[in-house]
């Protein structure tokens, strides 16, 4: 067989392809790195969904969603990174988002580096990185492990080594200004103008106040009130108009007043007063409380509660008027939930993370299930943060 014609044909084809011509000259390079901007403040129905990525911790993230949109492309607004179950917090006074990351120089080995990354709300691009002590608490996501105080001047980050402490970050100066030891205590509930309160394992709470430089000025402990052995409080409280509402394992609510320079114990009342005890309704879940701008308390509830069911989640969400200390609505859920959140504004939505790790969206006014959000990039969306809509802290 004579192969020469075949070789000539191939060479001719190559010459045609490589030869310059009008078609080649008209090709333009693709535009790369197009950055869209988001509206700030964010629309009141938007929510950050925290993906702890339990099966690949190094790839955690916070995904910004619009739960009112019908399609997945419309629902997805963007994301920021958050490795190793990183806590996040959105500022109200600044166009900033804060994420406390942990990185390893040669993952999964090497030198550990803790960083507070500051992101721009408009572009979700990083603005700054502040080095932190390698102590940050790594647990199931909790809102109160990182908080802003002092008109958002200082950011408090909970540490656990296993000794417990708080790292104080001056947000304005982009630097760590101190560390406050909290022996036997944990978490941060903003108190007064420039203070915080922490809950302790002996049933007490301690209030700390800081000066204008972020240094501790005083510390005041309460008497023991949290029945740790019998009916302990959940840490997952909400604060409404300066009053904290802490559900207990057996269905009570403990009020704590955080408005003054020292936290004060308030009234205790029942979540289940309108239900027969035999039904055994109790609160439970990972993020089991929520609140709206009308000042209502939302609690995830399950029947037949018993010892050890406090993380089980629930089949209903109960809504309370906290001024009257009375339940005003029960919302049966389409699917059992482990986490809840409530969007802001005049017509809030109830969002729940269901047992299939999808997010169900409900109309609170009539209890209707509107849609289920799925395939938006989260494996384990255990925590949700309703956007701040520009409200200062």
LINNORMO-V92853 format. One record per residue. N is the residue number from 1. RES is the residue in three letters. OMEGA is omega in whole degrees, -180 to 180 (NA if undefined). Layout:
N/RES/OMEGA  N/RES/OMEGA
//
This chain:
1/UNK/179  2/UNK/-177  3/UNK/-175  4/UNK/179  5/UNK/-180  6/UNK/180  7/UNK/179  8/UNK/180  9/UNK/180  10/UNK/179  11/UNK/178  12/UNK/179  13/UNK/180  14/UNK/-180  15/UNK/179  16/UNK/-178  17/UNK/-174  18/UNK/-177  19/UNK/177  20/UNK/-179  21/UNK/-178  22/UNK/-177  23/UNK/-180  24/UNK/-177  25/UNK/-176  26/UNK/-179  27/UNK/179  28/UNK/179  29/UNK/177  30/UNK/175  31/UNK/-178  32/UNK/173  33/UNK/172  34/UNK/-177  35/UNK/174  36/UNK/178  37/UNK/179  38/UNK/177  39/UNK/179  40/UNK/2  41/UNK/180  42/UNK/172  43/UNK/-169  44/UNK/-179  45/UNK/-178  46/UNK/-177  47/UNK/170  48/UNK/176  49/UNK/-179  50/UNK/175  51/UNK/179  52/UNK/180  53/UNK/-174  54/UNK/-178  55/UNK/176  56/UNK/-171  57/UNK/-175  58/UNK/-174  59/UNK/177  60/UNK/-177  61/UNK/174  62/UNK/-174  63/UNK/180  64/UNK/-175  65/UNK/169  66/UNK/-176  67/UNK/178  68/UNK/-177  69/UNK/-176  70/UNK/-174  71/UNK/-178  72/UNK/178  73/UNK/178  74/UNK/-179  75/UNK/-173  76/UNK/-179  77/UNK/-180  78/UNK/-178  79/UNK/169  80/UNK/-178  81/UNK/178  82/UNK/-174  83/UNK/174  84/UNK/178  85/UNK/-174  86/UNK/172  87/UNK/177  88/UNK/180  89/UNK/178  90/UNK/177  91/UNK/174  92/UNK/-177  93/UNK/-180  94/UNK/176  95/UNK/-173  96/UNK/174  97/UNK/-177  98/UNK/179  99/UNK/179  100/UNK/-174  101/UNK/169  102/UNK/180  103/UNK/175  104/UNK/-175  105/UNK/176  106/UNK/-172  107/UNK/5  108/UNK/-179  109/UNK/177  110/UNK/-177  111/UNK/177  112/UNK/177  113/UNK/177  114/UNK/-176  115/UNK/167  116/UNK/-180  117/UNK/179  118/UNK/-179  119/UNK/175  120/UNK/-180  121/UNK/-175  122/UNK/-174  123/UNK/-173  124/UNK/176  125/UNK/178  126/UNK/178  127/UNK/-176  128/UNK/175  129/UNK/-177  130/UNK/179  131/UNK/180  132/UNK/171  133/UNK/-177  134/UNK/-173  135/UNK/-169  136/UNK/179  137/UNK/175  138/UNK/-179  139/UNK/169  140/UNK/-173  141/UNK/180  142/UNK/-177  143/UNK/-172  144/UNK/176  145/UNK/176  146/UNK/-176  147/UNK/175  148/UNK/176  149/UNK/176  150/UNK/-178  151/UNK/177  152/UNK/176  153/UNK/-175  154/UNK/175  155/UNK/-179  156/UNK/-178  157/UNK/-178  158/UNK/178  159/UNK/177  160/UNK/-173  161/UNK/21  162/UNK/173  163/UNK/-176  164/UNK/-180  165/UNK/178  166/UNK/170  167/UNK/180  168/UNK/-180  169/UNK/173  170/UNK/-175  171/UNK/-179  172/UNK/-178  173/UNK/179  174/UNK/-179  175/UNK/173  176/UNK/-177  177/UNK/178  178/UNK/176  179/UNK/-179  180/UNK/180  181/UNK/180  182/UNK/-176  183/UNK/178  184/UNK/-177  185/UNK/-175  186/UNK/175  187/UNK/-172  188/UNK/176  189/UNK/-176  190/UNK/-174  191/UNK/179  192/UNK/-176  193/UNK/-173  194/UNK/-179  195/UNK/176  196/UNK/177  197/UNK/180  198/UNK/180  199/UNK/-173  200/UNK/-177  201/UNK/178  202/UNK/178  203/UNK/179  204/UNK/168  205/UNK/-179  206/UNK/177  207/UNK/177  208/UNK/172  209/UNK/-179  210/UNK/175  211/UNK/-176  212/UNK/177  213/UNK/179  214/UNK/180  215/UNK/-179  216/UNK/178  217/UNK/178  218/UNK/-177  219/UNK/-179  220/UNK/-180  221/UNK/176  222/UNK/167  223/UNK/178  224/UNK/180  225/UNK/-178  226/UNK/-176  227/UNK/-173  228/UNK/-176  229/UNK/-173  230/UNK/-177  231/UNK/-175  232/UNK/176  233/UNK/164  234/UNK/174  235/UNK/-174  236/UNK/-179  237/UNK/165  238/UNK/176  239/UNK/-178  240/UNK/-179  241/UNK/176  242/UNK/179  243/UNK/176  244/UNK/178  245/UNK/-175  246/UNK/173  247/UNK/173  248/UNK/-176  249/UNK/-174  250/UNK/171  251/UNK/171  252/UNK/172  253/UNK/176  254/UNK/177  255/UNK/174  256/UNK/-178  257/UNK/-179  258/UNK/-173  259/UNK/-177  260/UNK/-179  261/UNK/177  262/UNK/178  263/UNK/-178  264/UNK/179  265/UNK/178  266/UNK/-177  267/UNK/175  268/UNK/-178  269/UNK/-170  270/UNK/171  271/UNK/-169  272/UNK/-175  273/UNK/-177  274/UNK/-179  275/UNK/177  276/UNK/180  277/UNK/-177  278/UNK/179  279/UNK/173  280/UNK/180  281/UNK/178  282/UNK/173  283/UNK/178  284/UNK/178  285/UNK/179  286/UNK/171  287/UNK/-166  288/UNK/-180  289/UNK/175  290/UNK/179  291/UNK/176  292/UNK/-177  293/UNK/173  294/UNK/178  295/UNK/179  296/UNK/180  297/UNK/178  298/UNK/-179  299/UNK/176  300/UNK/-172  301/UNK/175  302/UNK/177  303/UNK/177  304/UNK/178  305/UNK/-178  306/UNK/177  307/UNK/177  308/UNK/-180  309/UNK/-172  310/UNK/176  311/UNK/-172  312/UNK/-174  313/UNK/-177  314/UNK/-179  315/UNK/179  316/UNK/169  317/UNK/179  318/UNK/-175  319/UNK/-173  320/UNK/165  321/UNK/-173  322/UNK/177  323/UNK/178  324/UNK/-177  325/UNK/-174  326/UNK/176  327/UNK/-179  328/UNK/-178  329/UNK/170  330/UNK/180  331/UNK/172  332/UNK/-177  333/UNK/178  334/UNK/-179  335/UNK/178  336/UNK/-175  337/UNK/176  338/UNK/-178  339/UNK/175  340/UNK/170  341/UNK/-178  342/UNK/178  343/UNK/-173  344/UNK/177  345/UNK/-175  346/UNK/180  347/UNK/-174  348/UNK/174  349/UNK/172  350/UNK/176  351/UNK/178  352/UNK/169  353/UNK/-177  354/UNK/-175  355/UNK/175  356/UNK/-179  357/UNK/170  358/UNK/-178  359/UNK/176  360/UNK/-178  361/UNK/-177  362/UNK/169  363/UNK/-175  364/UNK/-175  365/UNK/-180  366/UNK/178  367/UNK/-176  368/UNK/172  369/UNK/-175  370/UNK/-177  371/UNK/174  372/UNK/179  373/UNK/-179  374/UNK/177  375/UNK/178  376/UNK/172  377/UNK/-179  378/UNK/176  379/UNK/-176  380/UNK/-177  381/UNK/-174  382/UNK/-175  383/UNK/175  384/UNK/177  385/UNK/171  386/UNK/-177  387/UNK/-174  388/UNK/-177  389/UNK/175  390/UNK/-180  391/UNK/176  392/UNK/179  393/UNK/NA
//
